[in-house]
Structures are given as structure tokens and as C-alpha cells.
């Protein structure tokens, strides 16, 4: 079931994969950002930066997609989520590739 009506309000149910992705990426972000900050030598590690970028992209995309409370705004939030994903991804790839 993808929709429910509660108290005469119809809303979309968040898919399970998106809910799990949001929670898992949120839990992983804290320790990885702490590692990134506490160990200055790791800040230039391309693998760590790429992992952080992937987690930030997953967390942000799923968060923006879950903000679509009304079906009339669903297309707008989808476009915002895709735009955010590509903008952050492009800048993130530049940062990871430059080795900063």
C-alpha cells in the first residue's frame, strides 16, 4: 500500500528502502564526520572523502524526498531532490578529486 488516509488526510507512505537508507546514513554520518575532524591527516584521504560524499548524498536525497507530504508537491520535491543530489555530487566529486 503506497497511500493512507488518516483523519481525512491522504498521504504517501515512505518506502521501506528509503526509510532504512535515511536512518543508516544518519547513524554513519556522525562517527565519520568526527573521524574526519579529529584526525586532520584523514581529511585528505580520498577514500574517506568519497565515503562521506556517498553518505551525504544518500542522506540528503532521501531526506528531501521524504519531505513531500502532499501528492501535489511530489513532483516539485522530486526535482528539488534530484537538483540537490547533482549539485552536491558535482562539488563533492571536485573536492574528492582535488585531494583537499
Secondary structure as UniProt FT lines:
FT   STRAND          3..6
FT   TURN            7..8
FT   STRAND          9..12
FT   HELIX           16..38
FT   HELIX           40..44
FT   HELIX           46..66
FT   HELIX           71..73
FT   HELIX           74..98
//
